[in-house]
Amino acid sequence: MKTYAYIMTVLAAAMVGTYTFASGVDSSAYQGALFNGDSTKFYDTVHSSGPRLISVGVDFQGQKRKMEYDNGFQGSDLKANHLAGILGLDATKWLTLYGGAGEADVNLGGNNKATNFEWLAGGKVRFMDFLVLEPWNDIDQYWVGLDLNTFYRNTSVDGGNSSSESLSEFFTSLTMSFYARPEKPGAWDRVGFYVGPAASLISFGNQSENQAVGIIGGLQLNPSPNVSLKLEVQKFDNVGLGASATFHF
């Protein structure tokens, strides 16, 4: 936990410092964040920055987490694969609300295993999207962003004897992103990565997560302005892998 606390402190300090710098400079970033004004010098319609009204996609998340009972004793190991269809709505240029439904393959040991219906709801706030290097002499554009993502997820898990319990998760992350957009046309419209601290609170009956604080990071690729592909890694007490594909109208 001391290692995580140190890493999170460094990440938070870097985010605050970058945000302070960006807020005090005449940003030439395109629309799509809370603190970049309405600059039209560069305008991009990629969903993570310049929002479109509606987005649809599919999201996969693999989890492996240690659980503990309310009295502190070690509980079951949670193993879950979540697969859901997602529908997003850009309420403003800096806020996206989304929801989804699908199924989860959950294993909590014993009779607590099943593949059942799952739903989720959440939102993403784009605090900042700042052009740190304007293109000149065929050099690519480079951007830095700061985003808050949070959601609630709920799954019904069969417990045997015709009984079931609810497996729920509240997740939130604050990530700093770094992107490049090639000046010359190529295979990708935009490519970048993101990293930051995350919190994941899981509840199942009288059990909860063993470690709530972790780190999230990933790679985002945009083969075209309206298509986003994402590969993600979450590190809590174990490593979880995820992927998503989204189309933006």
N, C-alpha and C positions, 0 to 999 in steps of 0.2 A: 504493500500500500504506500510506503514511503516513496518508492520509485515512481508510482503513478502520480502521487501528489507533486513531486518535483517536475515531472514532465508536463502535467497540467498547468502548473504555475508558469513555466517557460512559454507554453503555447498561449496562455491567456495574456501574458505580458506582450508577446509578439503581436497578437491580434489588436490589443488596445493601442499599442504604439503605431501600428499601420493605420488603424482607423483615425487616430488623432492627426496623423500626417495627411491622410486623404481628405479629411474634413476641412483642413486649413488651406488646401490648394484648390485652385480653380480647375476642377475636374473636367476632363474632356470625355469621360466615360459615356457610354450609351445609356439609354433609359433602362429601367428594370430593377432599381434598388431604392431604398428609402432615402439614402444620403448621397445622391449624385445629381440632384436637380433634374432639369429637363433638357439637358444638353442634346442637341441634334447633330453635333459635329460627326459623331459616329453613332449609328443606330443598328442594333443587332436584334434579331427576333428569336434567337436561341432561348428556349424556355427558361433556363436557369438564370437568364439575365434580362433579356427583353421579352416580356411575357406575351403569350398568345392567350386567347380566351379560354380554350378548352384543350385538355390533353388526355389521352388514353394510353394505357400501357399495361405491362405485366411485370410483377416483382417477385423475386425469389430470395428467401433468406434462410440460411442454415444456422441453427443454434446448438450449442452444447454448453450448458451452464450447471454449476453446482448449486444445490438447494439446501436449505437448513430449516429445521422446525422452529416454531416460535420460542421454544425453550432453549434454543442454541445448539441442539444436537444436530449432527449431520443428517440431511435428508437424502432424497433420491437425486440422481443425476438427470437433468432434463436434456433430452435430445429431441429436436424438432426441426422439421422442414416446412416452411411457410411458402405457399404459392397463391398469389392473389392478382386479380385484375384491378386496375386503379383508374379512377376517373378524377381529373383535377379541374378546378375552376379558378382562374386568376381574378380574384376579387378586386385587386388593384395592381399597379405595376410592380409593387414590392411584396404582395401577399398572395400566396396560392393556398387554397383550401382543397383538400382531397379526401376521398373515401374509397373503400374497396371491399371486395369479398372474394373468398376462395376457399381453400381447404388447407389444413395443417396435419401433417403426419407427426403425432406426438407420442413420445415414449418417456414415462416417468417411473418405470419399473413396475413389477407386479402386474396387476390387472389394469393399471393406468396407462393404457396405450390405445390409440385409435387414429383413424383418419377422419376428421370431422370438419364441419362448416366453420369458417372463420370470417370475422369482419374487422375492419379497422377504419379509423378516422383521424385526420390530423391536419397540420398546416405547416407552411414554410415561409419564413420571413427573410427577405433579401435585404440585409442592412446596408450593404455597400457593394459597389461594383465600380472599380477605379482603373482607368487606363494608366499604367505606370511607365509605359514606353510607347510613344507614338511611332508609327512606321515611317521610316525614311530610308531612301536608297535600297528599297526592296527588303528591308528588315521587317520581321514579323511584328504584329501587335502583341503586347503582353498585358494581361489584366490580373487584378487581385480582387477577391471578394470575401465577404463575411456573411454567413447564413446561419439561421436558427431553424432547425427542423424538429418537430415533435409530433407524436402520434400515440393513440391508444389502440391496443389490439386485444381481441377476446376470442377464445376458442373453448368449445365444450368438449371435455375429455371423459370418455366412458370409464367408469370405475368398477365394472362388473356388477352382477346382481341388479341389472337394469337401472343402475344409478349413474350419475354423471356429476362432474364438478367443473367449474369454470377456471380456465387458465388465462390470466390476463397479464398484460405488459403495458407499462407506460414508459415511453422512450423519448429522450430529447438529446440533441447534440448541437454544438456550436462549432462550425467548421470554417477554416480559412481556406480559400481556393486560389489556385494559380493556373492561369490559362494562357495559351498562345493561339493566335489565329494566323495561319500562313497568308502572306501577302499574295503569293502566287497560287492559283487554283491547283488542287491536288486531290488526294484520296480523302482528306478530312477537312471539314469546314472549321473545326475547332477541337482542340485537345488540351486536357489539363488534369490536375489532381487536386485533392482536398484532404485535409486532416484536422483533427480537433478532439476535444474531450467530449465524452458522452456519458449519459446516465440511463440505466435500464432497471426499472422496478418490476419484478415478476412476482405474481401471487398465485398460489394453487392450494386451496384449502387452508391448512395450518402450516404451510411451507412458503418460504419466500427465497429470493435470490441470496446467494452467499456473498457476492461482490456486486455492488450496484454501479460503481464508477469504473469507466474504462476509456478506451481510445478508439476512434473510428477514422478510417482513411480509405481513399479509393481513387479510381481512375475514371474520368468521364470523356467519352468520345462523341463527337457530332459529325457523322459522315455527311450530313446535309443540315441546313438551318432548322428544319423541323423534326429531326430525329435525334434522340439522345440514347446512348448506350452507356451503361455504368457497371463497373466491377468494384466491389466493396469488401473491406475486411473490418471486422469488429473484434477487439481484444478486451475481454473482461477476465474471468478466471480461465477461460478457454477461448480459442479462436473460432469465430464464425465467419462464413463466407456468403456473399450475396451478389446478385446481379439483377439488372432491370433493363427494359427496353421501352421507350416512350415515344409516341408520335404526337406532335403538337399542331393543332389546327390554327 
